[in-house]
Amino acid sequence: MTVTATGAPAASDIILSARDLVKSYGKTTALRGVSVDIRRGEILAIMGPSGSGKSTLLHALAGIELPDSGTVTYFGSAPADAEGQPRELTTLSDNDRTRLRREDFGFVFQFSQLVPELTALDNIAVPLLLGGTKKRAAYATAYRWLERVGLADHAKALPGEMSGGEAQRIAIARALCPHPSILFADEPTGSLDSLNSEYVMSGLVHLAREHAMTVVLVTHEPTIAAYADREIIVRDGILEA
């Protein structure tokens, strides 16, 4: 990693940069001028108590929600993206933000959010098919990811037939199989017991590092944040120093 004279990461090391984010819901202010830079390939844990604004920050960084003010700039999977220019998420159209989330970002949430009518294999194949991958290639890739998360024997299982830990591992495979530049994980182990939490997190981190993906992880659990390279703490909508 290139470091400037001040010790800050060089611009080419930054994949996502937020500046002065403010977000309110009615009379409640969730973010109060938050700024953060996220480095390529790092695992960043966003910590804080319930209601602190940490999930709101993740949603703003991922372009799921727009801030009331401030900017979020995505610099692409390489120092210059495919179009040669950084992209400011808050100025993109809804369609362009949707395409960016589909093509460059991956998501894992507290509950797996698998499609209940689809098998494990189908669920993993969905983002590949939506991205234009041919059916045979999409399902071959999906099956390889089933193997990588240790659930090849669950290919035909429906989400309702899986444990919470198994469903979350399928959700991770679904998020990672298109090889996103950034994986956003919002309390990915929040519904799991400690043993399954450890298994899910160790697998997620291993696969993300293997594919040089950046991970932005929201958690309130110190044991989960310990998997990260760096932690930031949000409290009352402000980053603690």
C-alpha positions in Angstrom: 0.0 0.0 0.0 1.3 3.4 -0.9 1.3 5.9 2.0 1.6 9.6 1.8 4.0 11.7 3.9 1.3 12.3 6.4 0.6 8.6 6.9 -2.7 8.7 5.1 -3.3 6.3 2.2 -2.5 7.6 -1.3 -5.5 8.4 -3.5 -4.9 5.3 -5.7 -5.4 3.1 -2.6 -8.9 4.5 -2.0 -11.8 2.6 -3.4 -14.6 4.4 -1.7 -14.6 7.9 -0.1 -17.4 9.6 1.9 -17.4 13.2 2.8 -19.6 15.1 5.3 -22.5 12.7 5.1 -25.7 13.9 6.8 -28.9 11.8 6.9 -32.1 12.4 8.8 -35.4 10.5 9.2 -38.0 13.0 10.2 -36.7 14.7 13.4 -34.0 12.0 14.0 -30.6 12.7 12.5 -28.8 9.4 11.8 -25.6 10.8 10.4 -24.0 14.1 11.4 -21.2 14.9 8.9 -19.5 11.6 8.7 -16.3 11.3 6.5 -14.4 8.1 5.9 -12.0 6.6 3.3 -12.0 2.9 2.5 -8.9 1.3 1.1 -8.7 -1.3 -1.6 -8.7 -4.9 -0.3 -9.3 -4.0 3.3 -11.9 -5.3 5.7 -13.4 -2.4 7.6 -15.7 -3.0 10.6 -18.2 -0.3 11.4 -19.1 -0.6 15.1 -21.5 1.1 17.4 -24.6 0.5 19.6 -28.1 0.0 18.2 -29.4 3.3 16.7 -25.9 4.8 16.4 -26.2 5.3 12.6 -23.8 2.5 11.5 -26.3 0.7 9.2 -27.3 4.1 7.7 -23.7 4.8 7.0 -23.3 1.4 5.2 -26.5 2.0 3.2 -25.2 5.5 2.1 -21.8 4.0 1.2 -23.4 1.4 -0.9 -25.8 3.7 -2.7 -28.9 2.0 -1.2 -29.9 5.3 0.4 -28.9 8.8 -0.6 -27.6 11.2 2.1 -29.4 14.5 2.6 -26.0 16.1 2.0 -22.4 15.1 1.5 -20.8 12.9 -1.2 -19.8 9.2 -1.7 -17.3 8.6 -4.5 -16.5 5.2 -5.9 -13.1 4.9 -7.6 -13.7 1.5 -9.3 -12.1 -1.9 -9.0 -8.9 -0.4 -10.3 -7.4 3.1 -9.7 -9.5 4.2 -12.6 -12.8 2.6 -13.3 -13.9 1.2 -16.7 -15.0 4.6 -17.7 -11.7 6.2 -16.5 -13.4 8.5 -14.0 -14.5 8.2 -10.4 -18.3 8.0 -9.9 -20.2 10.1 -7.4 -23.0 7.9 -6.2 -25.2 10.8 -5.1 -25.3 12.2 -8.7 -26.0 8.9 -10.5 -29.5 8.1 -11.7 -31.5 5.4 -10.0 -30.8 3.1 -12.9 -27.1 3.8 -12.8 -26.9 3.2 -9.0 -28.9 -0.1 -9.5 -26.5 -1.2 -12.2 -23.5 -0.3 -10.0 -24.8 -2.3 -7.1 -25.5 -5.2 -9.3 -22.1 -5.2 -11.1 -19.6 -3.9 -8.6 -21.1 -4.4 -5.1 -22.2 -7.4 -3.2 -24.5 -7.6 -0.2 -25.0 -9.8 2.8 -27.6 -8.9 5.4 -28.5 -10.1 8.9 -31.1 -12.5 7.5 -30.0 -14.3 4.3 -32.9 -12.9 2.2 -32.7 -15.9 -0.1 -35.6 -16.3 -2.5 -37.7 -18.9 -0.6 -39.1 -20.5 -3.8 -35.6 -21.1 -5.3 -33.1 -23.8 -4.5 -29.7 -23.0 -3.0 -28.1 -23.4 -6.5 -30.8 -21.2 -8.1 -30.3 -18.5 -5.5 -26.6 -18.3 -6.2 -27.0 -18.3 -9.9 -29.5 -15.4 -9.9 -27.0 -12.5 -9.9 -25.0 -14.2 -12.6 -28.0 -14.6 -14.8 -29.1 -11.0 -14.2 -25.6 -9.9 -15.2 -25.9 -11.6 -18.6 -24.0 -14.9 -17.9 -25.3 -17.8 -20.0 -27.4 -20.3 -18.1 -24.9 -23.2 -18.3 -22.0 -21.1 -17.2 -24.0 -19.4 -14.5 -25.0 -22.7 -12.9 -21.5 -24.2 -13.3 -20.1 -21.2 -11.4 -22.9 -21.3 -8.8 -22.1 -25.0 -8.1 -18.4 -24.2 -7.6 -19.4 -21.6 -5.1 -21.6 -24.1 -3.3 -18.6 -26.3 -3.0 -16.5 -23.5 -1.7 -18.9 -22.8 1.2 -19.1 -26.5 1.9 -22.7 -27.0 0.8 -22.5 -28.9 -2.5 -25.0 -31.4 -1.0 -27.5 -28.7 -0.5 -27.8 -27.8 -4.2 -31.5 -28.7 -4.4 -32.4 -27.6 -0.9 -34.9 -24.7 -0.4 -34.1 -22.0 2.1 -36.8 -23.3 4.5 -35.0 -26.6 4.6 -31.7 -25.1 5.8 -30.4 -23.9 9.1 -29.7 -20.2 9.7 -26.0 -20.8 9.3 -26.4 -22.7 6.1 -28.7 -20.1 4.6 -26.2 -17.4 5.4 -23.4 -19.3 3.8 -25.5 -19.6 0.6 -26.1 -15.8 0.8 -22.4 -15.2 1.0 -21.8 -17.4 -2.0 -24.5 -15.5 -3.9 -22.9 -12.2 -3.0 -19.3 -13.2 -3.9 -19.9 -15.3 -7.0 -20.1 -12.2 -9.4 -16.7 -11.1 -7.9 -17.8 -7.7 -6.6 -15.2 -5.0 -5.9 -16.8 -4.3 -2.5 -18.9 -6.6 -0.3 -21.2 -4.8 2.1 -22.2 -7.0 5.1 -24.8 -5.6 7.6 -24.8 -7.7 10.8 -24.1 -10.9 8.8 -24.0 -13.0 11.9 -26.6 -11.2 13.9 -29.1 -14.0 13.8 -26.6 -16.8 14.4 -25.2 -18.5 17.4 -21.5 -18.1 18.3 -20.3 -21.3 16.6 -22.1 -20.6 13.3 -21.0 -16.9 13.5 -17.4 -18.0 13.7 -17.8 -20.4 10.8 -19.6 -17.9 8.6 -17.1 -15.0 9.3 -14.0 -17.1 8.8 -15.4 -18.3 5.5 -16.4 -14.9 4.4 -13.0 -13.4 5.2 -11.1 -16.2 3.6 -13.0 -15.9 0.3 -12.9 -12.1 0.3 -9.1 -12.1 0.8 -8.6 -14.8 -1.8 -10.4 -12.6 -4.4 -8.9 -9.3 -3.1 -12.4 -7.9 -2.3 -12.9 -4.9 -0.1 -15.4 -5.7 2.8 -17.4 -3.1 4.7 -18.9 -4.8 7.7 -21.4 -3.5 10.2 -21.5 -5.2 13.6 -21.9 -4.5 17.3 -20.0 -7.7 18.3 -16.3 -7.2 19.1 -15.6 -10.8 18.3 -16.9 -10.2 14.7 -15.1 -6.9 14.4 -11.9 -8.7 15.3 -11.9 -10.3 11.8 -11.4 -6.8 10.3 -8.2 -5.0 9.4 -9.6 -1.7 10.9 -12.5 -0.6 13.0 -14.4 2.7 13.2 -17.0 3.5 15.8 -20.2 5.4 15.1 -22.0 6.9 18.1 -25.0 9.2 17.8 -24.3 9.7 14.1 -20.7 10.8 14.5 -17.4 8.9 14.1 -15.5 8.6 17.3 -11.9 9.9 17.2 
